[in-house]
């Protein structure tokens, strides 16, 4: 799956690195149309940092990409997440714009939310969970 991550901030750079480690074909230089169209269509994600805000903003269209990323970001973040659908700049269900607060904790929520969301969409999350051996309860790991 091809993924275009736009943004020159630390959050976008970290998300590109995480996605590359997970095996995604990540770019930041292709035009959005090249990523979104064709037989091997992917996703275009823009991540921007906004200092001083108390919310994570998503500009998107209702679809599987928004649902997956929104689910994981809300699990990882303490801050509220605002979804801007009709009045935003995004008009395609294969792209999303994320505005992340300046705090490191919230940026990590965005980075890992994007990673987990794309793993869920591609089906890799279920494969990774099946490959892991079942974990024993903590008390059985401590006591022989």
N, CA, C and O atoms as a MOPAC input file, in Angstrom:
PM7 MOZYME 1SCF
protein

 N      0.83700 1    -1.16800 1     0.00000 1
 C      0.00000 1     0.00000 1     0.00000 1
 C      0.88600 1     1.23600 1     0.00000 1
 O      1.83500 1     1.33800 1     0.77800 1
 N      0.56300 1     2.17100 1    -0.88200 1
 C      1.31200 1     3.41900 1    -0.95200 1
 C      0.67500 1     4.45500 1    -0.03900 1
 O     -0.54700 1     4.58600 1     0.02000 1
 N      1.51700 1     5.18100 1     0.66300 1
 C      1.03800 1     6.21000 1     1.58600 1
 C      1.89500 1     7.45100 1     1.39200 1
 O      3.12400 1     7.38400 1     1.40700 1
 N      1.23000 1     8.57800 1     1.21000 1
 C      1.93700 1     9.85200 1     1.14400 1
 C      1.69800 1    10.58500 1     2.45000 1
 O      0.55500 1    10.86900 1     2.80800 1
 N      2.77600 1    10.89400 1     3.16600 1
 C      2.70700 1    11.65600 1     4.41100 1
 C      3.32100 1    13.02600 1     4.13500 1
 O      4.52400 1    13.12900 1     3.89500 1
 N      2.51300 1    14.06500 1     4.16600 1
 C      2.98700 1    15.42900 1     3.94800 1
 C      3.20400 1    16.10500 1     5.29000 1
 O      2.47200 1    15.87600 1     6.25300 1
 N      4.22000 1    16.93700 1     5.32600 1
 C      4.51100 1    17.70300 1     6.53500 1
 C      5.99700 1    17.66700 1     6.82000 1
 O      6.65100 1    16.63700 1     6.65600 1
 N      6.52200 1    18.79900 1     7.24700 1
 C      7.94500 1    18.90600 1     7.55200 1
 C      8.20900 1    18.97200 1     9.04900 1
 O      9.32000 1    19.29900 1     9.46500 1
 N      7.21400 1    18.67000 1     9.85700 1
 C      7.38400 1    18.73300 1    11.30700 1
 C      7.84200 1    17.37900 1    11.84400 1
 O      7.88300 1    16.38900 1    11.11300 1
 N      8.18200 1    17.35100 1    13.11900 1
 C      8.68600 1    16.12700 1    13.73900 1
 C      7.64200 1    15.01200 1    13.75700 1
 O      7.97300 1    13.83600 1    13.60300 1
 N      6.40100 1    15.38500 1    13.94200 1
 C      5.31900 1    14.39700 1    13.99900 1
 C      5.17600 1    13.68100 1    12.64700 1
 O      5.03700 1    12.45800 1    12.61100 1
 N      5.20900 1    14.42000 1    11.55600 1
 C      5.10400 1    13.81800 1    10.22100 1
 C      6.33400 1    12.95600 1     9.91600 1
 O      6.20500 1    11.87900 1     9.33300 1
 N      7.51400 1    13.42000 1    10.30500 1
 C      8.73100 1    12.64300 1    10.07000 1
 C      8.70700 1    11.33000 1    10.84900 1
 O      9.10800 1    10.28800 1    10.33000 1
 N      8.23900 1    11.38200 1    12.09200 1
 C      8.15700 1    10.16600 1    12.90800 1
 C      7.12300 1     9.20500 1    12.33100 1
 O      7.34500 1     7.99500 1    12.31700 1
 N      5.99600 1     9.73000 1    11.85700 1
 C      4.97100 1     8.86400 1    11.26100 1
 C      5.50900 1     8.18500 1    10.00000 1
 O      5.23800 1     7.00600 1     9.77200 1
 N      6.26800 1     8.91600 1     9.17900 1
 C      6.87700 1     8.30500 1     7.98400 1
 C      7.81600 1     7.17200 1     8.38200 1
 O      7.81100 1     6.11000 1     7.76000 1
 N      8.62000 1     7.39800 1     9.41700 1
 C      9.54700 1     6.36100 1     9.87300 1
 C      8.82100 1     5.12700 1    10.40000 1
 O      9.21100 1     4.00000 1    10.09600 1
 N      7.76900 1     5.33400 1    11.18800 1
 C      7.00300 1     4.19800 1    11.71700 1
 C      6.35500 1     3.38800 1    10.59700 1
 O      6.35900 1     2.15800 1    10.62800 1
 N      5.80000 1     4.08600 1     9.61000 1
 C      5.14400 1     3.38000 1     8.50700 1
 C      6.15400 1     2.62800 1     7.64100 1
 O      5.86200 1     1.53400 1     7.15800 1
 N      7.33300 1     3.20600 1     7.44500 1
 C      8.36800 1     2.48900 1     6.67900 1
 C      8.79200 1     1.22200 1     7.40300 1
 O      8.97700 1     0.18000 1     6.77500 1
 N      8.94900 1     1.30500 1     8.73100 1
 C      9.32300 1     0.12500 1     9.50400 1
 C      8.25000 1    -0.95100 1     9.45000 1
 O      8.55300 1    -2.13900 1     9.55600 1
 N      6.99100 1    -0.54000 1     9.28600 1
 C      5.88600 1    -1.49700 1     9.21600 1
 C      5.72300 1    -2.08700 1     7.82100 1
 O      4.88900 1    -2.96900 1     7.61800 1
 N      6.51600 1    -1.60900 1     6.85100 1
 C      6.48500 1    -2.19400 1     5.51600 1
 C      5.64300 1    -1.44700 1     4.49700 1
 O      5.39100 1    -1.97600 1     3.41500 1
 N      5.20400 1    -0.24600 1     4.80200 1
 C      4.42400 1     0.53900 1     3.85200 1
 C      5.36500 1     1.25500 1     2.88700 1
 O      6.49000 1     1.59600 1     3.25100 1
 N      4.90500 1     1.48100 1     1.65800 1
 C      5.63600 1     2.27800 1     0.68600 1
 C      5.27900 1     3.73300 1     0.94500 1
 O      4.21100 1     4.19900 1     0.54600 1
 N      6.17100 1     4.44500 1     1.60900 1
 C      5.89000 1     5.80400 1     2.07100 1
 C      6.64800 1     6.80000 1     1.20000 1
 O      7.81800 1     6.60100 1     0.87400 1
 N      5.96300 1     7.86700 1     0.83500 1
 C      6.58700 1     8.92700 1     0.06900 1
 C      6.11600 1    10.26600 1     0.61000 1
 O      5.11100 1    10.35300 1     1.31600 1
 N      6.84900 1    11.28700 1     0.27000 1
 C      6.40800 1    12.63700 1     0.58700 1
 C      6.52600 1    13.52900 1    -0.63400 1
 O      6.20500 1    14.71500 1    -0.56500 1
 N      6.98300 1    12.97400 1    -1.75800 1
 C      7.26600 1    13.78400 1    -2.92600 1
 C      6.29200 1    13.58300 1    -4.08400 1
 O      6.20000 1    14.45300 1    -4.95100 1
 N      5.57100 1    12.48000 1    -4.12900 1
 C      4.62500 1    12.25000 1    -5.21200 1
 C      3.44800 1    13.20600 1    -5.11500 1
 O      3.03900 1    13.57700 1    -4.01500 1
 N      2.89700 1    13.61100 1    -6.26000 1
 C      1.66200 1    14.39200 1    -6.18400 1
 C      0.53800 1    13.53400 1    -5.60900 1
 O      0.52500 1    12.31600 1    -5.78800 1
 N     -0.38800 1    14.16500 1    -4.93000 1
 C     -1.48500 1    13.44800 1    -4.30200 1
 C     -2.28200 1    12.60900 1    -5.28200 1
 O     -2.74600 1    11.52500 1    -4.92900 1
 N     -2.45300 1    13.09500 1    -6.51900 1
 C     -3.22400 1    12.36400 1    -7.52100 1
 C     -2.55300 1    11.04200 1    -7.88200 1
 O     -3.23900 1    10.05700 1    -8.15300 1
 N     -1.22400 1    11.01100 1    -7.88800 1
 C     -0.50600 1     9.77900 1    -8.22200 1
 C     -0.69600 1     8.71600 1    -7.14400 1
 O     -0.69800 1     7.52200 1    -7.44100 1
 N     -0.85500 1     9.14200 1    -5.91600 1
 C     -1.03400 1     8.19900 1    -4.81800 1
 C     -2.48300 1     7.72800 1    -4.73900 1
 O     -2.74600 1     6.55700 1    -4.46300 1
 N     -3.42300 1     8.64300 1    -4.98200 1
 C     -4.83500 1     8.34700 1    -4.76400 1
 C     -5.52000 1     7.63400 1    -5.92100 1
 O     -6.57800 1     7.03700 1    -5.72400 1
 N     -4.94900 1     7.67800 1    -7.11800 1
 C     -5.62000 1     7.10100 1    -8.28100 1
 C     -4.83600 1     5.92000 1    -8.81700 1
 O     -3.68400 1     5.70700 1    -8.44100 1
 N     -5.44700 1     5.17500 1    -9.67200 1
 C     -4.78100 1     4.04700 1   -10.30700 1
 C     -5.10800 1     2.73800 1    -9.62100 1
 O     -5.80800 1     2.70700 1    -8.60900 1
 N     -4.58800 1     1.65100 1   -10.19000 1
 C     -4.91700 1     0.33400 1    -9.63400 1
 C     -4.31400 1     0.08700 1    -8.25600 1
 O     -4.84800 1    -0.71400 1    -7.48800 1
 N     -3.22600 1     0.74900 1    -7.93300 1
 C     -2.58700 1     0.56900 1    -6.62600 1
 C     -2.79600 1     1.81000 1    -5.75600 1
 O     -1.85500 1     2.31800 1    -5.14600 1
 N     -4.02800 1     2.28400 1    -5.70800 1
 C     -4.32200 1     3.51400 1    -4.97200 1
 C     -3.98100 1     3.36200 1    -3.49600 1
 O     -4.15600 1     2.29600 1    -2.90600 1
 N     -3.49800 1     4.43400 1    -2.92400 1
 C     -3.12200 1     4.42700 1    -1.52100 1
 C     -3.83000 1     5.54100 1    -0.77900 1
 O     -4.97900 1     5.87400 1    -1.07200 1
 N     -3.13100 1     6.10800 1     0.18000 1
 C     -3.70200 1     7.14600 1     1.03000 1
 C     -2.76400 1     8.34200 1     1.10500 1
 O     -1.54400 1     8.19100 1     1.04800 1
 N     -3.34400 1     9.53200 1     1.23400 1
 C     -2.57200 1    10.76600 1     1.40800 1
 C     -2.93500 1    11.35000 1     2.77300 1
 O     -4.10200 1    11.62500 1     3.05200 1
 N     -1.92200 1    11.53300 1     3.61700 1
 C     -2.12400 1    12.03100 1     4.97900 1
 C     -1.23400 1    13.25300 1     5.17600 1
 O     -0.03000 1    13.20600 1     4.92100 1
 N     -1.83000 1    14.33000 1     5.62500 1
 C     -1.08200 1    15.54400 1     5.94400 1
 C     -1.11700 1    15.72800 1     7.45000 1
 O     -2.18500 1    15.70600 1     8.06300 1
 N      0.05900 1    15.90900 1     8.04400 1
 C      0.16100 1    16.11700 1     9.48700 1
 C      0.81100 1    17.47300 1     9.72900 1
 O      1.91800 1    17.73600 1     9.25900 1
 N      0.11200 1    18.32700 1    10.46400 1
 C      0.62900 1    19.64400 1    10.81000 1
 C      0.59000 1    19.80000 1    12.32100 1
 O     -0.30800 1    19.28500 1    12.98700 1
 N      1.57200 1    20.51500 1    12.85400 1
 C      1.61200 1    20.78700 1    14.28600 1
 C      1.10200 1    22.19900 1    14.53700 1
 O      1.48800 1    23.14700 1    13.85300 1
 N      0.22700 1    22.32200 1    15.53000 1
 C     -0.30900 1    23.61000 1    15.93200 1
 C      0.00300 1    23.79500 1    17.41800 1
 O     -0.56700 1    23.10300 1    18.26200 1
 N      0.88700 1    24.70600 1    17.73300 1
 C      1.25500 1    24.93200 1    19.13700 1
 C      0.14000 1    25.69600 1    19.84700 1
 O     -0.49600 1    26.57700 1    19.26900 1
 N     -0.08200 1    25.34200 1    21.10600 1
 C     -1.03400 1    26.06100 1    21.92500 1
 C     -2.47600 1    25.60200 1    21.81100 1
 O     -3.34300 1    26.18000 1    22.46600 1
 N     -2.76600 1    24.60200 1    21.01800 1
 C     -4.14300 1    24.12100 1    20.90900 1
 C     -4.39000 1    22.99200 1    21.90300 1
 O     -3.45500 1    22.29800 1    22.30400 1
 N     -5.60600 1    22.81500 1    22.28700 1
 C     -5.97300 1    21.78400 1    23.26000 1
 C     -6.79300 1    20.67100 1    22.62600 1
 O     -7.47500 1    19.92900 1    23.33300 1
 N     -6.73900 1    20.54200 1    21.31400 1
 C     -7.51100 1    19.52500 1    20.61000 1
 C     -6.72400 1    18.98300 1    19.43700 1
 O     -5.82300 1    19.64100 1    18.91700 1
 N     -7.07100 1    17.79000 1    19.03100 1
 C     -6.55300 1    17.20700 1    17.79800 1
 C     -7.65500 1    17.36200 1    16.75400 1
 O     -8.79600 1    16.96800 1    16.99300 1
 N     -7.32300 1    17.92400 1    15.61300 1
 C     -8.30700 1    18.16300 1    14.55800 1
 C     -8.09100 1    17.19000 1    13.40200 1
 O     -6.95800 1    16.94900 1    12.98500 1
 N     -9.17700 1    16.63900 1    12.89300 1
 C     -9.15300 1    15.79700 1    11.70200 1
 C    -10.01300 1    16.46300 1    10.64700 1
 O    -11.18000 1    16.76600 1    10.89900 1
 N     -9.46200 1    16.69200 1     9.48600 1
 C    -10.22700 1    17.17200 1     8.34400 1
 C    -10.31100 1    15.98800 1     7.39500 1
 O     -9.30200 1    15.55800 1     6.83600 1
 N    -11.51800 1    15.46200 1     7.21400 1
 C    -11.65200 1    14.24200 1     6.43400 1
 C    -13.07100 1    14.07400 1     5.92700 1
 O    -13.96100 1    14.87400 1     6.21300 1
 N    -13.25000 1    13.01300 1     5.16900 1
 C    -14.55100 1    12.60100 1     4.66600 1
 C    -14.86500 1    11.26100 1     5.30800 1
 O    -13.96600 1    10.44200 1     5.50300 1
 N    -16.12400 1    11.02900 1     5.63800 1
 C    -16.52800 1     9.78500 1     6.27800 1
 C    -16.13300 1     8.59400 1     5.41100 1
 O    -16.55500 1     8.48200 1     4.26000 1
 N    -15.32300 1     7.71500 1     5.97400 1
 C    -14.87300 1     6.53700 1     5.25300 1
 C    -14.01700 1     5.65700 1     6.15000 1
 O    -13.84300 1     5.95000 1     7.33300 1
 N    -13.48600 1     4.58300 1     5.58800 1
 C    -12.70700 1     3.65300 1     6.40000 1
 C    -11.40900 1     4.25200 1     6.95600 1
 O    -11.00800 1     3.92200 1     8.07200 1
 N    -10.75400 1     5.12400 1     6.19300 1
 C     -9.50900 1     5.74600 1     6.66800 1
 C     -9.79100 1     6.60000 1     7.90000 1
 O     -9.09600 1     6.49600 1     8.91000 1
 N    -10.81300 1     7.44300 1     7.80800 1
 C    -11.15800 1     8.29000 1     8.94500 1
 C    -11.55000 1     7.45700 1    10.15500 1
 O    -11.11600 1     7.74300 1    11.27000 1
 N    -12.36300 1     6.43400 1     9.94800 1
 C    -12.83200 1     5.61100 1    11.06500 1
 C    -11.67900 1     4.91500 1    11.76700 1
 O    -11.62800 1     4.89100 1    12.99700 1
 N    -10.75300 1     4.34800 1    11.00500 1
 C     -9.63200 1     3.62000 1    11.60500 1
 C     -8.70100 1     4.55400 1    12.37200 1
 O     -8.32700 1     4.25900 1    13.50800 1
 N     -8.32500 1     5.67100 1    11.76300 1
 C     -7.39800 1     6.59300 1    12.42300 1
 C     -8.07300 1     7.25800 1    13.62200 1
 O     -7.45200 1     7.40900 1    14.67500 1
 N     -9.32700 1     7.65300 1    13.47400 1
 C    -10.05400 1     8.28200 1    14.57500 1
 C    -10.17800 1     7.34200 1    15.76600 1
 O    -10.00900 1     7.76600 1    16.90900 1
 N    -10.46800 1     6.08000 1    15.51300 1
 C    -10.60300 1     5.10500 1    16.59000 1
 C     -9.31800 1     4.99000 1    17.40100 1
 O     -9.35000 1     4.98900 1    18.63100 1
 N     -8.19400 1     4.89500 1    16.71000 1
 C     -6.93300 1     4.69000 1    17.41400 1
 C     -6.41800 1     5.96700 1    18.07600 1
 O     -5.81400 1     5.89900 1    19.14700 1
 N     -6.64200 1     7.12000 1    17.46600 1
 C     -6.20700 1     8.36500 1    18.09400 1
 C     -7.00200 1     8.61800 1    19.37000 1
 O     -6.43500 1     9.04900 1    20.37400 1
 N     -8.30900 1     8.35500 1    19.34300 1
 C     -9.10500 1     8.57400 1    20.55600 1
 C     -8.73700 1     7.60100 1    21.66300 1
 O     -8.89100 1     7.92600 1    22.84000 1
 N     -8.25500 1     6.41800 1    21.31300 1
 C     -7.79400 1     5.47200 1    22.32800 1
 C     -6.48700 1     5.93100 1    22.96400 1
 O     -6.25000 1     5.68400 1    24.14700 1
 N     -5.64100 1     6.59600 1    22.18800 1
 C     -4.30800 1     6.96600 1    22.65300 1
 C     -4.22300 1     8.36300 1    23.27000 1
 O     -3.27100 1     8.65200 1    23.99500 1
 N     -5.17900 1     9.22000 1    23.00100 1
 C     -5.09700 1    10.61200 1    23.43000 1
 C     -6.05400 1    10.91900 1    24.57000 1
 O     -7.15900 1    10.38200 1    24.64400 1
 N     -5.59500 1    11.80200 1    25.46000 1
 C     -6.46000 1    12.30200 1    26.52200 1
 C     -7.28400 1    13.49300 1    26.04000 1
 O     -8.34300 1    13.78800 1    26.59400 1
 N     -6.79700 1    14.16800 1    25.01300 1
 C     -7.46900 1    15.36300 1    24.51600 1
 C     -8.65500 1    15.00700 1    23.62100 1
 O     -8.69600 1    13.92400 1    23.03700 1
 N     -9.62000 1    15.92600 1    23.51500 1
 C    -10.72900 1    15.67900 1    22.59400 1
 C    -10.26100 1    15.75000 1    21.14200 1
 O     -9.29800 1    16.44300 1    20.81600 1
 N    -10.95700 1    15.02400 1    20.28800 1
 C    -10.64800 1    15.00200 1    18.86400 1
 C    -11.82300 1    15.62600 1    18.11800 1
 O    -12.96600 1    15.20200 1    18.28500 1
 N    -11.53900 1    16.63200 1    17.29800 1
 C    -12.56200 1    17.34200 1    16.54500 1
 C    -12.48400 1    16.88600 1    15.09600 1
 O    -11.41300 1    16.90900 1    14.49000 1
 N    -13.62600 1    16.47000 1    14.53800 1
 C    -13.68500 1    16.02500 1    13.14200 1
 C    -14.39900 1    17.10800 1    12.33700 1
 O    -15.53300 1    17.47600 1    12.64100 1
 N    -13.71800 1    17.61300 1    11.30300 1
 C    -14.26200 1    18.66400 1    10.43700 1
 C    -14.57000 1    18.02900 1     9.08600 1
 O    -13.66300 1    17.76300 1     8.29800 1
 N    -15.84700 1    17.78800 1     8.82200 1
 C    -16.19900 1    17.11200 1     7.57800 1
 C    -16.63400 1    18.06000 1     6.46100 1
 O    -15.91700 1    18.17700 1     5.46800 1
 N    -17.75200 1    18.72800 1     6.57400 1
 C    -18.27000 1    19.39800 1     5.39000 1
 C    -17.51200 1    20.64500 1     4.95900 1
 O    -17.46100 1    20.94200 1     3.76500 1
 N    -16.92600 1    21.38000 1     5.89000 1
 C    -16.33000 1    22.65700 1     5.52400 1
 C    -14.83100 1    22.62800 1     5.32200 1
 O    -14.22300 1    23.68000 1     5.12400 1
 N    -14.22100 1    21.47100 1     5.36300 1
 C    -12.76700 1    21.39400 1     5.27000 1
 C    -12.25600 1    21.39200 1     3.83700 1
 O    -13.00500 1    21.61500 1     2.88500 1
 N    -10.96500 1    21.13400 1     3.71200 1
 C    -10.33500 1    21.12200 1     2.39500 1
 C    -10.28700 1    19.72200 1     1.78600 1
 O     -9.98200 1    19.57800 1     0.60200 1
 N    -10.58000 1    18.70100 1     2.56700 1
 C    -10.52000 1    17.32500 1     2.08700 1
 C    -11.88400 1    16.92800 1     1.53000 1
 O    -12.90900 1    17.10400 1     2.18900 1
 N    -11.88600 1    16.39100 1     0.30800 1
 C    -13.13200 1    15.96300 1    -0.32500 1
 C    -12.99800 1    14.56500 1    -0.91800 1
 O    -13.69200 1    14.22100 1    -1.87500 1
 N    -12.10500 1    13.76000 1    -0.34800 1
 C    -11.84700 1    12.41300 1    -0.84000 1
 C    -11.70900 1    11.49500 1     0.37000 1
 O    -11.09300 1    11.87900 1     1.36400 1
 N    -12.26700 1    10.29900 1     0.30300 1
 C    -12.20000 1     9.40400 1     1.46400 1
 C    -10.85900 1     8.70200 1     1.59300 1
 O    -10.67300 1     7.91100 1     2.51800 1
 N     -9.91500 1     8.96900 1     0.68600 1
 C     -8.59300 1     8.35800 1     0.75200 1
 C     -7.52000 1     9.33700 1     1.23000 1
 O     -6.32700 1     9.04400 1     1.14900 1
 N     -7.94200 1    10.49100 1     1.72500 1
 C     -6.98100 1    11.43900 1     2.28300 1
 C     -7.53100 1    12.04100 1     3.56800 1
 O     -8.73700 1    12.05000 1     3.81200 1
 N     -6.60500 1    12.54200 1     4.37900 1
 C     -6.97200 1    13.10100 1     5.68500 1
 C     -5.92200 1    14.13500 1     6.07500 1
 O     -4.74500 1    13.99400 1     5.74400 1
 N     -6.35800 1    15.17100 1     6.77800 1
 C     -5.45800 1    16.19200 1     7.31400 1
 C     -5.59200 1    16.14900 1     8.83200 1
 O     -6.69800 1    16.22100 1     9.36800 1
 N     -4.45400 1    16.03000 1     9.52400 1
 C     -4.41900 1    15.97200 1    10.98800 1
 C     -3.68100 1    17.19500 1    11.51300 1
 O     -2.57400 1    17.50300 1    11.06900 1
 N     -4.29400 1    17.88200 1    12.45200 1
 C     -3.65000 1    18.99900 1    13.13800 1
 C     -3.37300 1    18.55800 1    14.55900 1
 O     -4.30000 1    18.36100 1    15.34500 1
 N     -2.09800 1    18.40100 1    14.89300 1
 C     -1.69000 1    17.86100 1    16.19000 1
 C     -1.22600 1    18.98800 1    17.10600 1
 O     -0.59300 1    19.93600 1    16.64300 1
 N     -1.53200 1    18.89800 1    18.40300 1
 C     -1.00700 1    19.87100 1    19.36700 1
 C      0.51800 1    19.75800 1    19.46200 1
 O      1.11500 1    18.79500 1    18.98000 1
 N      1.12200 1    20.74600 1    20.08300 1
 C      2.57600 1    20.77600 1    20.17800 1
 C      3.18100 1    19.85000 1    21.21400 1
 O      4.39700 1    19.65700 1    21.21000 1
 N      2.38300 1    19.26500 1    22.10700 1
 C      2.96100 1    18.42200 1    23.16200 1
 C      3.41200 1    17.07600 1    22.59300 1
 O      2.77500 1    16.52600 1    21.69500 1
 N      4.49900 1    16.56200 1    23.11900 1
 C      5.07100 1    15.30400 1    22.62700 1
 C      4.12300 1    14.13500 1    22.83100 1
 O      4.04900 1    13.24900 1    21.98000 1
 N      3.40200 1    14.11400 1    23.93600 1
 C      2.47900 1    13.01500 1    24.22200 1
 C      1.36300 1    12.94400 1    23.17600 1
 O      1.00000 1    11.85700 1    22.72500 1
 N      0.82600 1    14.09200 1    22.79600 1
 C     -0.25700 1    14.11800 1    21.81300 1
 C      0.25900 1    13.85100 1    20.40300 1
 O     -0.45100 1    13.27300 1    19.58000 1
 N      1.47700 1    14.26500 1    20.12600 1
 C      2.06300 1    13.94800 1    18.82700 1
 C      2.26600 1    12.44800 1    18.69100 1
 O      2.04900 1    11.89300 1    17.61400 1
 N      2.67700 1    11.78600 1    19.75600 1
 C      2.81400 1    10.33000 1    19.71300 1
 C      1.46900 1     9.66000 1    19.50900 1
 O      1.38600 1     8.64200 1    18.82200 1
 N      0.41500 1    10.21100 1    20.09300 1
 C     -0.92400 1     9.66000 1    19.88100 1
 C     -1.30400 1     9.74100 1    18.40700 1
 O     -1.90300 1     8.81100 1    17.86700 1
 N     -0.95900 1    10.84700 1    17.75600 1
 C     -1.24400 1    11.00100 1    16.32700 1
 C     -0.38900 1    10.03500 1    15.50700 1
 O     -0.90100 1     9.36000 1    14.61400 1
 N      0.91100 1     9.96600 1    15.80600 1
 C      1.81300 1     9.09200 1    15.04600 1
 C      1.37500 1     7.63100 1    15.13100 1
 O      1.24600 1     6.95600 1    14.10900 1
 N      1.15000 1     7.14900 1    16.34400 1
 C      0.77800 1     5.74900 1    16.51400 1
 C     -0.67200 1     5.49500 1    16.09600 1
 O     -1.01000 1     4.38300 1    15.69000 1
 N     -1.52800 1     6.51100 1    16.19200 1
 C     -2.89400 1     6.37200 1    15.69400 1
 C     -2.91900 1     6.17200 1    14.18900 1
 O     -3.69200 1     5.36000 1    13.67900 1
 N     -2.07200 1     6.91500 1    13.47100 1
 C     -1.96300 1     6.74400 1    12.02200 1
 C     -1.41200 1     5.35600 1    11.69700 1
 O     -1.93400 1     4.66700 1    10.82100 1
 N     -0.36400 1     4.95100 1    12.39800 1
 C      0.22200 1     3.63400 1    12.16700 1
 C     -0.79600 1     2.52100 1    12.41500 1
 O     -0.98700 1     1.65300 1    11.56300 1
 N     -1.44200 1     2.54500 1    13.56600 1
 C     -2.41000 1     1.49500 1    13.89700 1
 C     -3.59800 1     1.50600 1    12.94400 1
 O     -4.10100 1     0.44800 1    12.56500 1
 N     -4.04800 1     2.69800 1    12.55400 1
 C     -5.16700 1     2.79900 1    11.62300 1
 C     -4.84200 1     2.19500 1    10.27000 1
 O     -5.66100 1     1.47600 1     9.69700 1
 N     -3.64300 1     2.48300 1     9.75100 1
 C     -3.25500 1     1.92900 1     8.45200 1
 C     -2.98200 1     0.42900 1     8.54500 1
 O     -3.26100 1    -0.30800 1     7.59900 1
 N     -2.44400 1    -0.02700 1     9.66800 1
 C     -2.27000 1    -1.47200 1     9.84900 1
 C     -3.62900 1    -2.17600 1     9.85500 1
 O     -3.77800 1    -3.26200 1     9.29400 1
 N     -4.60500 1    -1.55000 1    10.49000 1
 C     -5.94900 1    -2.13400 1    10.51700 1
 C     -6.56200 1    -2.16800 1     9.12200 1
 O     -7.17300 1    -3.16600 1     8.74000 1
 N     -6.40600 1    -1.08500 1     8.35400 1
 C     -6.96900 1    -1.03200 1     7.00400 1
 C     -6.33500 1    -2.05100 1     6.07400 1
 O     -7.01500 1    -2.63300 1     5.23000 1
 N     -5.04500 1    -2.27000 1     6.22400 1
 C     -4.33800 1    -3.18300 1     5.32500 1
 C     -4.44500 1    -4.63900 1     5.75600 1
 O     -4.04500 1    -5.53500 1     5.01300 1
 N     -4.98000 1    -4.88200 1     6.94600 1
 C     -5.10900 1    -6.25100 1     7.43800 1
 C     -3.85900 1    -6.77900 1     8.10200 1
 O     -3.83300 1    -7.93800 1     8.51400 1
 N     -2.82700 1    -5.97400 1     8.21900 1
 C     -1.57500 1    -6.41200 1     8.83800 1
 C     -1.69500 1    -6.52200 1    10.34500 1
 O     -0.95300 1    -7.28600 1    10.96200 1
 N     -2.60200 1    -5.78800 1    10.95200 1
 C     -2.74200 1    -5.81800 1    12.40200 1
 C     -3.19600 1    -7.19700 1    12.85800 1
 O     -2.68200 1    -7.71700 1    13.84900 1
 N     -4.14200 1    -7.79300 1    12.15900 1
 C     -4.62100 1    -9.12000 1    12.53300 1
 C     -3.54100 1   -10.16800 1    12.31900 1
 O     -3.40600 1   -11.09400 1    13.11800 1
 N     -2.77100 1   -10.02600 1    11.24500 1
 C     -1.68700 1   -10.97200 1    10.98900 1
 C     -0.61400 1   -10.86900 1    12.05900 1
 O     -0.06300 1   -11.88300 1    12.48600 1
 N     -0.31100 1    -9.64800 1    12.49700 1
 C      0.70200 1    -9.45200 1    13.53700 1
 C      0.22300 1   -10.02000 1    14.86600 1
 O      1.00800 1   -10.59500 1    15.62000 1
 N     -1.06500 1    -9.85800 1    15.15300 1
 C     -1.60000 1   -10.39300 1    16.40900 1
 C     -1.57900 1   -11.91700 1    16.40800 1
 O     -1.32900 1   -12.53100 1    17.44600 1
 N     -1.84000 1   -12.53800 1    15.25100 1
 C     -1.83200 1   -13.99600 1    15.16900 1
 C     -0.41700 1   -14.55000 1    15.29800 1
 O     -0.23200 1   -15.66000 1    15.79700 1
 N      0.57800 1   -13.79100 1    14.85500 1
 C      1.96100 1   -14.26300 1    14.89400 1
 C      2.53400 1   -14.24400 1    16.31200 1
 O      3.48200 1   -14.97200 1    16.60600 1
 N      1.96900 1   -13.42500 1    17.18300 1
 C      2.47800 1   -13.34600 1    18.54800 1
 C      1.98500 1   -14.52800 1    19.37100 1
 O      0.81800 1   -14.90300 1    19.26000 1
 N      2.83800 1   -15.11900 1    20.18800 1
 C      2.36800 1   -16.19700 1    21.05600 1
 C      1.44800 1   -15.62900 1    22.12700 1
 O      1.60000 1   -14.46800 1    22.50700 1
 N      0.50300 1   -16.41100 1    22.62000 1
 C     -0.37600 1   -15.89700 1    23.67500 1
 C      0.43200 1   -15.61500 1    24.93700 1
 O      1.30000 1   -16.39800 1    25.32100 1
 N      0.13800 1   -14.50000 1    25.56700 1
 C      0.87100 1   -14.10400 1    26.77100 1
 C      0.25700 1   -14.74700 1    27.99400 1
 O     -0.96200 1   -14.82600 1    28.14700 1
 N      1.13400 1   -15.19800 1    28.84700 1
 C      0.68500 1   -15.75800 1    30.12400 1
 C      0.33400 1   -14.61100 1    31.06000 1
 O      0.86400 1   -13.51200 1    30.89400 1
 N     -0.53800 1   -14.82700 1    32.03400 1
 C     -0.82600 1   -13.77400 1    33.00300 1
 C      0.45300 1   -13.33700 1    33.72000 1
 O      1.42400 1   -14.09000 1    33.80100 1
 N      0.43400 1   -12.11600 1    34.23400 1
 C      1.65300 1   -11.54300 1    34.83100 1
 C      2.16900 1   -12.37400 1    35.98800 1
 O      3.38000 1   -12.48000 1    36.17900 1
 N      1.27300 1   -12.96600 1    36.76500 1
 C      1.73600 1   -13.72800 1    37.94000 1
 C      2.39200 1   -15.04100 1    37.52200 1
 O      3.26500 1   -15.53800 1    38.23400 1
 N      1.99800 1   -15.60900 1    36.39400 1
 C      2.64800 1   -16.83100 1    35.92500 1
 C      4.01600 1   -16.52700 1    35.31400 1
 O      4.89800 1   -17.38600 1    35.30300 1
 N      4.19400 1   -15.30000 1    34.80400 1
 C      5.50000 1   -14.92200 1    34.27800 1
 C      6.49400 1   -14.63600 1    35.39400 1
 O      7.69600 1   -14.84300 1    35.22800 1
 N      5.99100 1   -14.15700 1    36.54100 1
 C      6.87500 1   -13.86300 1    37.67000 1
 C      7.19600 1   -15.09400 1    38.49500 1
 O      8.31700 1   -15.24400 1    38.98000 1
 N      6.23700 1   -15.95900 1    38.65500 1
 C      6.43000 1   -17.17300 1    39.46400 1
 C      6.64800 1   -18.36800 1    38.54200 1
 O      5.85600 1   -18.58500 1    37.62400 1
 N      7.70500 1   -19.14700 1    38.76800 1
 C      7.97600 1   -20.28600 1    37.87000 1
 C      6.97500 1   -21.40200 1    37.99500 1
 O      7.08700 1   -22.41200 1    37.30000 1

